[in-house]
């Protein structure tokens, strides 16, 4: 799922652009706007709901929802047939989750009525005989009411277009399925299959999961759509989407002899030539993701989109609900069919297994089209947001839906963790990990971080527990302070020793430092050497030997690690002392990142800021004591508007300014 009318990234870029015109701290102002923007989506949240396993004494194996839905009035009459087995012995009572607003009229098994009671959003049912362990029971719950719209808007009667055409849709994730059908409301308990039959006035095209089996015109001017899904499905992925849809169809050829329908249900006014072109990417994405993750998980049925009125997208199984159509959103929801739907996070605490993966898949698709520059550019933007993440990726507070779906943490930091994993294991092993995971024992079931970590370690051939422990259960990221010096090795022609001291702070005790393999680029008079050091403490010194006299050190030059870096060259007696403070901007003009090199003769406390030509601060790059030596501060500027800026180092009333040109 992704909730953004404007893609959060675009919104963020807009923020940066806008900040140039804002009177004070533009970025902070924009963050505030953004919080309000997302906050407004969540106002309908019911009071806190916590992690909830459903009734642990039953396993649900099948849902059939036979729904009769009217728009005038907004009403749902349902018959939900649920097959379940008892998880324990002597089960004489069990419950299904069903919101109080949906009133159960009767519960039957076959033709026999069962005793039931309904309170606190639970429907308690008493079987005629206690159930033995593993014993199956099929019950049909007849119920009716106007479904509520909790969480992100679990069931909505809306409109679209200038004529206010009716539209009806569900969005159950995470806790909203019970608002419109009785269920065991837990992502861990998947049904083996499901059917959704929707009867509504003839103006509605009614869309749901799986294959469309039959459309029946009824005598009372209603029409019934029978949708049939024969793959395991989590209850929150069962959906309805209904409107006067126009259908745009494509075919995905999964092999020379096999194909699958790709069906797009759009509001007629939305199906423009441009949108068709955007939608046409879906089959290419299916090919890219098949190549990366393994076969599309629901090949015997379909993939498709159904437009809805919510600002974002939701990966309903085989039929993503979409509030807009753009490349990243299409890629995101499609990737969820593997990560989210084929393998579902077992509890919402592990939601990064859904959202981090789908967000990284957006980048993988962009990389497949635009190559390494696209990968770097996207990850650069993701990491800017990931650095703002607060708390652990393992979600601590499940009562707050906004907290579960926190974009900086669950989405961007989640994706960045996969990028870092790829940086450690390499491209080939990374693909292998994703494919093994997608085809593992957790396929068509649910998984936890530990399940994924075990597969990653197994494929890599070395334990990766340390990696997941610090990045999933720890907070923040490392800020590296690097000091280095070099000297010629006696008796060895043009060989130099580099003394590299890596200190890191994390701003938290959890973890106090990040253990990471850190790539180090040593630039010398004869060329570049890339060496990976294994950093296992908060303050560690490495001795490296290189050919040629070292001139520069770059930490993680290809951007695999979520981090900040400050590099200081300690000038030793081998070199001439730097006579005075000098400020150098490299490169200039620049496109994607700006490096300020500050050569300091005597210690002072200074502040390095980037301002626009109106004198407004765009960003503070550094504010701290500067000791004597060379300091390097690097900052990504890819998303700043093209133009002239000033980089100013201030200390007291002294200023040192260099003009900077950002070009594209
Ligand atoms: Zn998502």
Boltz pocket constraint, residues with backbone or C-beta under 6 A from the ligand:
constraints:
  - pocket:
      binder: B
      contacts: [[A, 1], [A, 2], [A, 313], [A, 332], [A, 336], [A, 354], [A, 355], [A, 358]]
      max_distance: 6.0
